Amino acid sequence: MEVSPPEPRTPAIPSPDTRTLLLRALIESRPEYVSGNLVATRIGLSRVAIWNHIEQLNLEGYRIHAIRNRGYLLQAEPEVLHEAGLRAHAGKMGIIPRIYYHDQIDSTNSEVDRLLNEEVPMPFAVLAKGQSKGRGRRGNQWFSSSAGNLYVSFGFDPNLEIARMGHYTLWVGFCVCKYLRQQYGCECRIKWPNDLYLEGRKLAGILTEAKIETDRIRRLIVGLGVNVNGDAAQFPDHLKDRVVSLREALGHAVPFNECAAAILQVVFEASERYFREDIREALRSEWAEYDFLYGRKVLAVGTLETVSGVACGIDASGHLRIRQSDESVVTVHSGEVTLSL
């Protein structure tokens, strides 16, 4: 069997390139124009070189307006992942962990695994415009060919006992869901245990993979896919009616690279807090407001049993509670949960 060589990796943050510095200057100056002389001096290039970069960025989906004696104004950004734009927003937000970027890759989760084996310092994130073998839960493939959607995986070293990680995926989903609500005013909710739903359709999914050493989790891989500006029509026929993007729900595109950087920040900060303190009460106190399944008839199919009834929240361990027809309440630790008629 032939083995393909690993794909070349792009440099990680820090070490910003010229276009990252240029875009950050434009982003930070909005809604005002920024002087070409000022930018040229800050970056260490001639004004002609700055102009050439501006021209190229306009070709790549930016809209940068230039006025003589006033300078440049960033009016619009691409609706897809753009490396320099992502790094510029991440720098502006003060994101410290390393970020690895790819145009195309087999799987961001697989790349995190490879980097962990190379002992790359944690935490870090891997992003890609597209994946050829994106992974979902229970061995399913995550459809990920649209550059308008976010595909990112994280590498962490929690150094926690296994029992302490029971709420982690719920917590990350909750924090991302809460951010999207506050930022975009959308009523997204969490479908236990790892999906975000909006308008009754799937908006995002999370895949968590742990590596255990002596009863402690020392390496954690967290994959996150979010339908940002993608079009459901691009999905396979069996998924078209089951997925939604922020763009479709809001009626307009969102600033992709700013959104992506903000989600990176949310996951890094949420994870750091989870590894540092007990978040169970914080999660349970707000869960009902974000619970997609609460009060609905569900069918939970696990490895050993199938449970049907009405979902009634989560217990102290983050397990799904289902009230059966005889009024007894059972908890589901894992499995595939669907709505039932």
NORDADA-V752155 format. One record per residue. N is the residue number from 1. RES is the residue in one small letter. PSI is psi in radians with two decimals (none if undefined). D_LAST is the distance of its C-alpha to the last C-alpha in Angstrom with 1 decimal. Layout:
BEGIN
((N | RES | PSI | D_LAST) (N | RES | PSI | D_LAST))
END
This chain:
BEGIN
((1 | m | 2.26 | 47.8) (2 | e | 2.44 | 48.7) (3 | v | 2.15 | 47.6) (4 | s | 2.49 | 47.3) (5 | p | 2.64 | 49.3) (6 | p | 2.58 | 47.3) (7 | e | 2.48 | 46.7) (8 | p | 2.47 | 49.3) (9 | r | 2.49 | 48.1) (10 | t | 2.70 | 48.9) (11 | p | 2.61 | 50.6) (12 | a | 2.76 | 48.6) (13 | i | 2.39 | 49.1) (14 | p | -2.66 | 51.9) (15 | s | 0.99 | 54.4) (16 | p | 2.50 | 53.2) (17 | d | -3.13 | 54.6) (18 | t | -0.76 | 56.4) (19 | r | -0.56 | 53.4) (20 | t | -0.80 | 51.3) (21 | l | -0.70 | 54.2) (22 | l | -0.83 | 54.6) (23 | l | -0.65 | 50.9) (24 | r | -0.69 | 50.9) (25 | a | -0.71 | 54.0) (26 | l | -0.72 | 52.4) (27 | i | -0.78 | 49.1) (28 | e | -0.38 | 51.1) (29 | s | -0.29 | 53.3) (30 | r | 2.47 | 50.6) (31 | p | 0.33 | 50.9) (32 | e | 2.73 | 54.6) (33 | y | 2.63 | 56.6) (34 | v | 2.37 | 58.1) (35 | s | 2.36 | 61.6) (36 | g | -0.67 | 62.2) (37 | n | -0.74 | 65.2) (38 | l | -0.77 | 63.3) (39 | v | -0.76 | 60.6) (40 | a | -0.73 | 63.2) (41 | t | -0.75 | 65.2) (42 | r | -0.71 | 62.1) (43 | i | -0.42 | 61.0) (44 | g | 0.59 | 64.5) (45 | l | 2.89 | 64.4) (46 | s | 2.83 | 66.4) (47 | r | -0.54 | 65.0) (48 | v | -0.74 | 65.1) (49 | a | -0.70 | 62.9) (50 | i | -0.79 | 60.5) (51 | w | -0.71 | 60.4) (52 | n | -0.70 | 59.7) (53 | h | -0.70 | 56.7) (54 | i | -0.78 | 55.5) (55 | e | -0.75 | 55.8) (56 | q | -0.71 | 53.8) (57 | l | -0.64 | 51.0) (58 | n | -0.60 | 50.8) (59 | l | -0.38 | 50.3) (60 | e | 0.23 | 47.4) (61 | g | -0.08 | 45.3) (62 | y | 2.73 | 47.1) (63 | r | 1.79 | 48.8) (64 | i | 2.04 | 51.9) (65 | h | 2.38 | 54.3) (66 | a | 2.34 | 58.0) (67 | i | 2.25 | 60.8) (68 | r | 2.38 | 64.4) (69 | n | 0.02 | 65.7) (70 | r | -0.64 | 62.3) (71 | g | -2.44 | 60.4) (72 | y | 2.54 | 56.8) (73 | l | 2.18 | 53.5) (74 | l | 1.97 | 50.1) (75 | q | -0.54 | 48.0) (76 | a | 2.68 | 44.9) (77 | e | 2.85 | 43.5) (78 | p | 2.69 | 41.7) (79 | e | 0.16 | 37.9) (80 | v | 2.98 | 37.9) (81 | l | 2.30 | 39.2) (82 | h | 2.14 | 42.9) (83 | e | -0.91 | 44.9) (84 | a | -0.67 | 47.7) (85 | g | -0.74 | 45.4) (86 | l | -0.83 | 43.1) (87 | r | -0.60 | 46.1) (88 | a | -0.78 | 47.6) (89 | h | -0.69 | 44.6) (90 | a | -0.71 | 44.4) (91 | g | -0.72 | 48.1) (92 | k | -0.63 | 47.8) (93 | m | -0.11 | 45.1) (94 | g | 0.44 | 47.3) (95 | i | 2.14 | 45.0) (96 | i | -0.72 | 47.2) (97 | p | 2.68 | 45.3) (98 | r | 2.59 | 46.0) (99 | i | 2.18 | 43.9) (100 | y | 2.36 | 44.0) (101 | y | 2.48 | 43.2) (102 | h | 2.49 | 42.5) (103 | d | -0.89 | 42.1) (104 | q | 2.57 | 40.3) (105 | i | 2.87 | 39.5) (106 | d | -0.93 | 37.6) (107 | s | 2.31 | 35.5) (108 | t | -0.61 | 36.3) (109 | n | -0.73 | 35.1) (110 | s | -0.65 | 37.5) (111 | e | -0.67 | 40.3) (112 | v | -0.75 | 39.8) (113 | d | -0.76 | 40.2) (114 | r | -0.75 | 43.3) (115 | l | -0.64 | 44.8) (116 | l | -0.68 | 44.1) (117 | n | -0.43 | 46.1) (118 | e | 0.04 | 48.8) (119 | e | 0.70 | 48.8) (120 | v | 2.39 | 48.2) (121 | p | 2.39 | 48.3) (122 | m | 2.73 | 45.0) (123 | p | 2.86 | 43.0) (124 | f | 2.98 | 42.5) (125 | a | 2.60 | 40.0) (126 | v | 2.20 | 39.7) (127 | l | 2.68 | 38.3) (128 | a | 2.60 | 38.1) (129 | k | -0.56 | 37.6) (130 | g | 2.72 | 35.8) (131 | q | 2.48 | 34.9) (132 | s | -0.39 | 35.2) (133 | k | 0.85 | 33.3) (134 | g | 2.46 | 31.1) (135 | r | 2.42 | 29.1) (136 | g | -3.02 | 25.6) (137 | r | 2.69 | 24.1) (138 | r | 0.60 | 24.1) (139 | g | 0.08 | 26.6) (140 | n | 2.70 | 24.6) (141 | q | 2.43 | 26.7) (142 | w | 1.99 | 26.5) (143 | f | 2.13 | 27.2) (144 | s | 1.00 | 30.2) (145 | s | -0.20 | 32.6) (146 | s | 2.18 | 32.5) (147 | a | -0.17 | 35.4) (148 | g | -0.01 | 33.6) (149 | n | 2.80 | 31.3) (150 | l | 2.18 | 32.3) (151 | y | 1.94 | 32.7) (152 | v | 2.51 | 34.4) (153 | s | 2.63 | 35.0) (154 | f | 2.61 | 37.0) (155 | g | 2.17 | 39.4) (156 | f | 2.77 | 39.9) (157 | d | 1.50 | 42.0) (158 | p | -0.61 | 40.3) (159 | n | 0.88 | 42.7) (160 | l | 2.72 | 40.3) (161 | e | 2.63 | 39.4) (162 | i | -0.72 | 36.1) (163 | a | -0.42 | 34.7) (164 | r | -0.14 | 35.3) (165 | m | 0.12 | 33.0) (166 | g | -0.50 | 29.6) (167 | h | -0.01 | 28.7) (168 | y | -0.90 | 30.3) (169 | t | -0.70 | 27.4) (170 | l | -0.72 | 25.5) (171 | w | -0.80 | 28.7) (172 | v | -0.79 | 29.5) (173 | g | -0.73 | 26.1) (174 | f | -0.80 | 26.5) (175 | c | -0.71 | 30.0) (176 | v | -0.75 | 29.2) (177 | c | -0.76 | 26.3) (178 | k | -0.72 | 28.7) (179 | y | -0.82 | 31.4) (180 | l | -0.66 | 29.3) (181 | r | -0.85 | 28.3) (182 | q | -0.65 | 31.9) (183 | q | -0.69 | 33.5) (184 | y | -0.03 | 31.3) (185 | g | 0.38 | 29.6) (186 | c | 2.61 | 26.1) (187 | e | 0.99 | 23.1) (188 | c | 2.65 | 22.0) (189 | r | 2.94 | 20.1) (190 | i | 2.17 | 19.9) (191 | k | 1.93 | 16.9) (192 | w | 2.36 | 18.1) (193 | p | -0.11 | 20.4) (194 | n | 0.29 | 22.0) (195 | d | 2.66 | 20.3) (196 | l | 2.35 | 20.9) (197 | y | 2.56 | 18.5) (198 | l | 2.24 | 19.7) (199 | e | 0.63 | 18.0) (200 | g | 0.12 | 14.7) (201 | r | 2.82 | 16.5) (202 | k | 2.20 | 18.6) (203 | l | -0.62 | 22.1) (204 | a | 2.77 | 23.7) (205 | g | 2.67 | 23.6) (206 | i | 2.37 | 26.0) (207 | l | 2.08 | 27.5) (208 | t | 2.25 | 29.8) (209 | e | 2.24 | 32.4) (210 | a | 2.56 | 34.9) (211 | k | 2.15 | 38.3) (212 | i | 2.36 | 39.6) (213 | e | 2.00 | 43.3) (214 | t | 0.96 | 44.5) (215 | d | 0.28 | 41.3) (216 | r | 2.60 | 41.1) (217 | i | 1.96 | 39.2) (218 | r | -0.36 | 41.9) (219 | r | 2.21 | 40.2) (220 | l | 2.22 | 36.8) (221 | i | 2.16 | 35.3) (222 | v | 1.95 | 32.7) (223 | g | 2.40 | 31.2) (224 | l | 2.20 | 29.5) (225 | g | 2.24 | 28.2) (226 | v | 2.23 | 27.7) (227 | n | 1.78 | 27.0) (228 | v | -1.29 | 29.9) (229 | n | 0.24 | 31.4) (230 | g | 2.94 | 29.8) (231 | d | 2.18 | 28.3) (232 | a | -0.45 | 24.9) (233 | a | -0.34 | 26.6) (234 | q | -0.21 | 28.6) (235 | f | 2.79 | 25.7) (236 | p | 2.74 | 24.9) (237 | d | -0.66 | 22.8) (238 | h | -0.11 | 19.7) (239 | l | -0.31 | 19.9) (240 | k | -0.72 | 21.0) (241 | d | 0.00 | 17.8) (242 | r | -0.06 | 16.6) (243 | v | 2.78 | 19.8) (244 | v | 2.66 | 21.9) (245 | s | 2.83 | 25.5) (246 | l | -0.72 | 27.4) (247 | r | -0.79 | 29.5) (248 | e | -0.69 | 26.7) (249 | a | -0.65 | 25.1) (250 | l | -0.38 | 28.6) (251 | g | 0.14 | 30.2) (252 | h | 2.76 | 33.1) (253 | a | 2.65 | 34.1) (254 | v | 2.71 | 34.7) (255 | p | 1.75 | 38.0) (256 | f | -0.90 | 36.8) (257 | n | -0.56 | 39.6) (258 | e | -0.75 | 39.7) (259 | c | -0.79 | 35.9) (260 | a | -0.79 | 36.3) (261 | a | -0.69 | 39.2) (262 | a | -0.69 | 37.5) (263 | i | -0.66 | 34.5) (264 | l | -0.84 | 37.1) (265 | q | -0.74 | 38.8) (266 | v | -0.83 | 35.6) (267 | v | -0.73 | 34.8) (268 | f | -0.82 | 38.4) (269 | e | -0.69 | 38.7) (270 | a | -0.73 | 35.4) (271 | s | -0.77 | 36.4) (272 | e | -0.74 | 39.9) (273 | r | -0.73 | 38.8) (274 | y | -0.75 | 36.3) (275 | f | -0.39 | 39.1) (276 | r | -0.56 | 41.5) (277 | e | 2.96 | 39.8) (278 | d | 2.00 | 37.0) (279 | i | 0.11 | 34.1) (280 | r | -0.77 | 31.7) (281 | e | -0.70 | 32.4) (282 | a | -0.67 | 32.3) (283 | l | -0.86 | 28.9) (284 | r | -0.56 | 27.3) (285 | s | -0.44 | 28.9) (286 | e | -0.06 | 27.1) (287 | w | -0.75 | 23.9) (288 | a | -0.63 | 21.7) (289 | e | -0.42 | 22.8) (290 | y | -0.01 | 21.7) (291 | d | 1.97 | 18.5) (292 | f | -0.53 | 15.6) (293 | l | -0.30 | 13.1) (294 | y | 2.27 | 14.6) (295 | g | 0.08 | 12.7) (296 | r | 2.63 | 9.2) (297 | k | 2.27 | 6.8) (298 | v | 2.82 | 8.1) (299 | l | 2.10 | 9.5) (300 | a | 2.03 | 13.3) (301 | v | 1.96 | 15.4) (302 | g | -3.05 | 19.0) (303 | t | -0.65 | 22.3) (304 | l | -0.39 | 22.7) (305 | e | 2.84 | 19.4) (306 | t | 2.29 | 15.7) (307 | v | 2.36 | 14.1) (308 | s | 2.65 | 10.7) (309 | g | -2.71 | 10.5) (310 | v | 2.20 | 10.9) (311 | a | 2.36 | 13.2) (312 | c | 0.85 | 16.5) (313 | g | -2.84 | 18.9) (314 | i | 2.77 | 21.5) (315 | d | -3.03 | 24.4) (316 | a | -0.35 | 28.1) (317 | s | 0.03 | 27.8) (318 | g | 0.15 | 25.0) (319 | h | 2.61 | 22.5) (320 | l | 2.30 | 18.8) (321 | r | 2.28 | 18.3) (322 | i | 2.20 | 15.2) (323 | r | 2.08 | 15.3) (324 | q | 3.03 | 14.3) (325 | s | -0.44 | 13.9) (326 | d | 0.20 | 17.7) (327 | e | -0.04 | 18.2) (328 | s | 2.60 | 19.8) (329 | v | 2.20 | 19.3) (330 | v | 2.75 | 19.6) (331 | t | 2.45 | 20.5) (332 | v | 2.15 | 19.5) (333 | h | -0.62 | 22.5) (334 | s | 2.90 | 21.3) (335 | g | -3.11 | 18.8) (336 | e | 2.15 | 16.1) (337 | v | 2.24 | 13.1) (338 | t | 2.73 | 10.0) (339 | l | 2.51 | 6.9) (340 | s | 2.69 | 3.8) (341 | l | none | 0.0))
END
